[in-house]
């Protein structure tokens, strides 16, 4: 495995602590799902759109990127694909169905 996994609770604590804010929260659901509600500060790059080339939104392959989806399935796929593309700091934390924090629309 070339990415790390943490629990939704761990991710929530990191985001709420404000850490240093130099990370990206990546929602890999479809854009319509993202529009229905997402974790604050998240950006949307659909898992299906991650292919052989690095997504334009993710320019720094060493940037810390937290990845989630609806249930945790697509986020694992996306994390694997990003790792295969050379991203070095991917953390997968499951699905928004387990998120107890704020939701932004």
N, C-alpha and C positions, 0 to 999 in steps of 0.2 A: 504494500500500500504506500502510495506516495503523497498522501494527504493525511491530516490529522482529524480525528472526530472528537467533539465535545458534546455535552448535553445542552439542551435548550436552556436549562437553568444557568449553566456556566456562561453561556453566550449572553443571556440576559444580564447577569452580574457584570460582565465585561462592558456591555453597552451602557448600562446605567452608571457605572463608575466613571464613565467618560474617558477611561484609559487615556491615551494621548490623542485619540481621534484620527490617527493616521492609517486607519484600516478602511476597507470597503466592505459594506454589507451587500451581498449579491443575491438577488432573488431570481431563481432560474425558472419560474413559472411562465406561462404565456402572458402576454401583455394584458389580456382581458382579466385574468386572475389577479395580476398585479394591481390593476385599476380598482378592483373590488376591495382592496385593502392590503397594506404591506407594513413591514417593520419600518419605523421612522429612519430616514437617511439611506434606505436601501436603493440600489439601482437595479434595473431590470435588464437581464440578458437571458432570453429563453434558452433552456438546455438544448432544444432542437436546433438552435442557430449556432451552437458551438461546434465547429467542424475542424477542418485542417489548418485554419488560420486563427491566430489570436484575435479575440474580440476587440474591436476598435476602442471600446470603453475601458479596456483593461490594458493600459500601456506599459505598466511597470510589472515585470514578471516576478519581482522580489517583494512586491507589496503584499501586506497581510490581507487576505480576502476570506471573509466568512460567507459560506454558501448555504442557502436554504431553499426549500421548495414548499409544496403543500404537505406532503407526508414523510419526506425523507428519501424517496426513491430517486427522483430526478436530480436531487442535490448530490447524491453519491455519484451518479453518472457524470454530472457536470464536473465534479471535483476530479474524477479520474481523467476526464478529457483535458481539463486545464493542466493537470500535472503532466500529462503526456505532451502538452504543448510547451512545457518548460517552466510553468509557474512553480515557484519554490515554497510558497507560504500559504497553502490552502487549508482552511479549517471548515469542515462540514459539520453543521449542527442540526440537521433534521428538517422537520416540517412546521410550517406556521400553524398547523392545527394544534400543536402543543405549546404555542406561544401564549404567555399570560400577560405580556406587557402591552404597551400602547400600540394601536393600529392607526396607520395614516392612510388617508384616501386622496 
